[in-house]
Amino acid sequence: MHDILTDLVRAWETGATVGLATVVGTARSAPRQPGAAMVVLPDETVVGSVSGGCVEGDVYELAQAVVADRRPALRRYGYSDDQAFAVGLTCGGIVDVFVEPVDQRTFPELGGIAEDVAAGRPVAVATVVAHPDPERVGRHLVIRPDGAEGSLGSARADDAVLDDAHGLLEAGRSQLLRYGPEGQRMETEMQLFVSSFQPRPRMIVFGAIDYAAAVARQGAFLGYRVTVCDARPVFATDARFPAAEEVVVAWPHRYLKAEVDAGRIDNRTVICVLTHDPKFDVPLLDVALRLEGSQRPFYIGAMGSRRTHDERMERLREAGLGPDLLARLHSPIGLDLRGRTPEETAVAVAAELVALRWGGTGKPLTDTDQSIHAEG
């Protein structure tokens, strides 16, 4: 929903009513993940996507109908063998899409949510997408680390959902939850979709070289908030790294330690060490590889030749890092694409990040028979 939030809020601020469609459930080879969203604006233009094109036409018409009669709708889309041109997913997947009318009356909390997202504050929204009482469908509960706003229709339901929603928010996950009509466990009559809005994950690129510029561009493309850090001010400039949100002049290991102490490193953080200079990368990796718990990065990769890698590993062992800690290091960085240019190397790094995130094999799809898209 991040990608449509600006347009959604702009229309909301004018007092207009728009149709908001959100993917709340998927199965098999669905093209978009839960949380993907599409909005039909008052001028009938569309922003966003719920299926990559397979069912957008039908969702567009449904959104217009929902705005007209002001009644939310939950619709399932799947492949139809009976009709070649039936509305459905030709990829064989199943997508559940919830469509709701959004304006200042149906969603008064939206402005505050947008402010939280813009400020990088974590916030989640629980929306009733199915309930025995039609009047409950479309209600919202806004969850923040320090409290909640809105209601799902009863205090009992709100209390039941809060713990689960706080857990999803902390993990940065969006998910469909099922309860009884008043939040009873082990029942399914009430379905809620929790959309979590966390600050974008960080990618910190150490080493202000040409490869770093390409990796920064790929990181920004994947949705990371990119920082480039180098101790040499002549190379670490904003002009050389336009894709980075910040360029920092500092010794790499000192900068990383300060970010850890400030609580700005977490389990989603990606660290790319491109210096391939032992006076920079060994102290830096000594800090990064020892991080534990909620501050252990998702990925730590280091660039260099096989010889550089072997020498680096020996220096790290001399620094006291054992096999378990060294196993956290992805070195040489990236998948084996045999690329040569900075841009090709950056694609290899991005490919490894995507594969690790979703459990991909890194093999050509023609050599596999698994589902193309990750489940859930």
N, C-alpha and C positions, 0 to 999 in steps of 0.2 A: 504493500500500500504506500510505501515511501514515495514511489515514483509518480503517484497521482495526487498526493496530499496537497501540493501547492495549488493545483487547479481546483481541487475539491473545496478547499478553504476559501479561495477567491470567490467562487460562486456562492458559498455559504454566507460570506460576509455581506453580499448584496441582498440577502433575504430570499434568494431563489431556491427552488426545490430541484434537486438532481437525483438521478438514479445511480446508486452505488452497488456494483456487483463484486462479490468477494468469493474466491475459491476457499471453501471451508473443508473440503474432503477430497481425496484422490485415491485411486486404486490402479494397479498395474502401470502401464506405460503412459501416465498422464503427462502432458507437456509442461504444465505449470504447477508449482508447489502451493500448498495452503498458504493463504495470505496474499496471493497475487490478486490484483484488483483492476477494475475498469470502471470509469465514471462516464455517464452520458450527461453532458452539460445542457443548460437551457437552450443554447443555440443548436442543439442536436449534434454537436461534434462529440467525438469519443477520445478519451485519454486512457492509456493503459490497455491491458490484455488479460483475459482469463484462460486462454487456450492456445495462443499463438495463431489464431485465425480459424480454428475448426468450428467453433460454435458462437463466435462473436455476433454474427448476424441475428441469431435467435435471442441472445442475451440483450442485444440492443433493443429489440422489439419488446422483450419482457420488461426492461428497465423503463421504457416509455409508458407501458401499461401500469407499472407499479407507481410511477409518479402521478399518473392520471387518477388512479383510484386510492392512492396512499395506503396500499396494503402490501407488506413485504411478501416475498415468495422464495421458496427453496426449490430448486430444480436440479435433477440429475441428468447428466449427459453421458452417453456411451455409444459405442459403435453399433450400427444396425446392419445386420446381414440381409434383411428383407428388402430394403430400399437403398439403391445405390446412392441416391442423393438425399437420404434422410439426414436430419440434423443429428450429428454425433461425432465421435472422435475416431477418425480412420486409423489412428495409431493403436486402437484396441484398448485404450484406457477408459477410465470412468472419472468424471469430475462432478462434484456437488457444488453448485453456485447459489449463494444467497444474495438476493437483490432487495434493496431497501430504499425507500425515499429518504433523502437526507436534506434537512433544512434546519433553521434555528429552533423550530418547535420540536422536531423529532430527535434532534441531536444537539442540545444546547451546550454540551461539554466539548464540542469539536474545537472551538477556538483555543481553549486551554490545552488540549492535546497537541495542537499545532505549535503552541508556544514551547511546550516541553520538548518536542522533537527538534525544533529549531535551536534550542539551548543545549541539546545533548543530554537531556534528563530522561531517564528510563520511565516509560509509561506503557500500560497495557489496557486494552479495551475488550471486555467480555460482552458479546452480543448474543441474545437469545435468537436462535435460528429455527427452532422447532419447539412447540409446547402445546399441551392439550387445550390451554386457554389461548385463543388467537390474539387476545389483547396483550399478552405477554411477549409475543413475537416482535422482535425489533428493539426491545429494551436494551439499554447499555449500562454497564457498570465499569467505570474508569478506575484502574488500579495503579497506584503509585507506591513506591517503597514505604512511604510514611502514612498511607491512608487510602481512602476510596471516595468516589463521587458518583452520584446516580444510583440507580437501583434496577434489579432484575424483576421486581414486582413484589417482593416480600423480603423482610429482614432475614428470615430463616434461609432463603435461597442465597442472599448476598453473603451471609456468613459462611455458608457451605462452600461457596465458590472461591472465596478470598484466598484461602491457604493454597489451593491448587494454582490459582492465577499468579500469586506471588512467586511460586516456584518456577512457573513458566517465564515470568518476567526476568527473574534472576538469571535463568539460563538463556534468555533471548530467543525463546521458541514460541511459535504460534501453533495452536492445536485445537481440535474439536474435543469437547468434554461432554459427558452424558451423566445425567442425574435423574432422580425422580422429580415430580412437578414442583416440590418445595426444596430441592437440593438433596434428596435422600440418596445415600450411597447405594451402589449395586442396582440401580434402576436406570431407565433410559428414556423416559417420556420427554424430558427436557434436554435439548441439545444446545450447547453454547460454543461459540467460536471465540477463542482468546487470541487477539492480535497483539504481539509484543513489539514495542518500538524501543530498541536499544540504540545507543550511539554506534555509529559505524565501527567495525573492528579496525584495529590499527595495523599498518604495515610500516616497519621501520627499516629503511635501507641504509646500511652503513657503507660508506665509500662513494665519494662524489666523482664517479667515472662515467664514461659513456654508457656502459652497461646499466648503471644505476638509473640513468634517465629513461631507458627503455623499460626496466623493471617497474619504475614508478608509474609510467603510463599504463602498463598492464595492471598494476595494483589498483589504480584509480578506476580503470575500466571494470574491474571485478567488484568494486564497491568499497574498497579499503580507504581509510583516511591515511594518507601517505606522508611520512616524515623522512627526509634525507639528512643524514648526519655525517660530518667529516671534520677532522681537526684542522684542515687546511682552508683558510678563508678565501684564497684565490680561486679555489675550485668549488666551494660550497656557496653558490649564489642562487638567488631566485631565478635569474635569467636562464640558467642552465637547466633548471628543473621546474618547468611551468606546471607539470602535472602534480607536483607535491604541494600539500597544504602548508607545509612549513619546511624550511631548510635551516639546519642548526649547525653552528660552528662550535664543536666541542670534541674532546677526546671521547671516542665511542664508548669505552667501558665506564667512564665517569657519567656520561649522559644516560646510559642505560641504568646505572645504579640510582641516579637521581629520579628517573621515571618510576623505577620499582618502589623507591621510598615514598614517592608521591601517590602511589596506588594507581598508576596509569598503565600498568602491564597486567594483562589477564589471559585467560585461557583461549581467547580468540586472536591474540596478538601474533603477527607474523614478523619474524626477524630474518632479514636477508643480509648476510655479511659478504660484501663484494670487494673488500679492501685487498685481500690476498697479500697482506703484509703482516708478518708475525708481530711486529711491535704494536699493531692495532688489533688484529683479529684474535690473538691468543688471550690477552686480558679481557677482551669483550666476550668471547665465548666462555671463558672461565666464569664470568658472571651469569651469562644467559643459561648455560647448561645446568647450573646449580639451582635454578629457581624451582620452587615446589608449590603444591597446592593450587590455590586460585590464581597464583602469579606465574605458573608454569606456562610458557607460550605454546600456542597451537603448533607452531612450526619454527624451527631454527635451521637455516640453510647457509652454507658457505661455498663461495665460488673458488675455483682453482683447478689446476691440472692434477693428474694423479700423483705426480711427484710432490706438488704443493700440499695436496691432501695428506699424503703419508708423513711429510715433515710436520704438518700442523698437528696431526694426531699424536705424534711422538712428543711434541712440546706440551700438548694438553695432558698427556699421561704424566709427564714430568711435573706438571702443575698440580697433580694429585687427583685428576678425574679418572674414575674407574670405568669398567666396561658398560655398566648400566647407564651412566650419565653420557658417555660418548655415543651410545646407541641412539640418543635423542637427536643427534646431529645428522642432517641431510647434506652429505658432502661426497662428491661434487654436487652442487645444487642443480635441481631440475630433473625432468625425465630425459631419457635417451632419445632425443629427436635428431641428433647429429647436426644441429644447427651451428652456424659459425658467426653470424652477425649479432650485434647486441639485441636487435629486435627478435631474432630467432631464439636467442638464449632466453629472453624475457618470456616468450611463449612457452618454452620448456618449463620455466619456473611456475608460470601461471597454471600450466597443465598439471604439474605435480600438486599444487595447492588444491585444485578442483578434485583431483583423484583422491587425495587424502580426506577431503571433506566428506565426500559421498561414497567412499569405499570402492572407487573405480580401479580397474586392473591396469590401465595404461596401454592395453592392447588395442589393435584395430577392431572395430565392431564386427568386421567380417570374420574375425577369428573367435568370436564369442557367441553364445546363444542365450545370454542373460537378458533381463529387461534393460532397455536402453537408458531409462531414467531411474534414479534412486527411488526406492519405496519410502513414502512418508516423509 
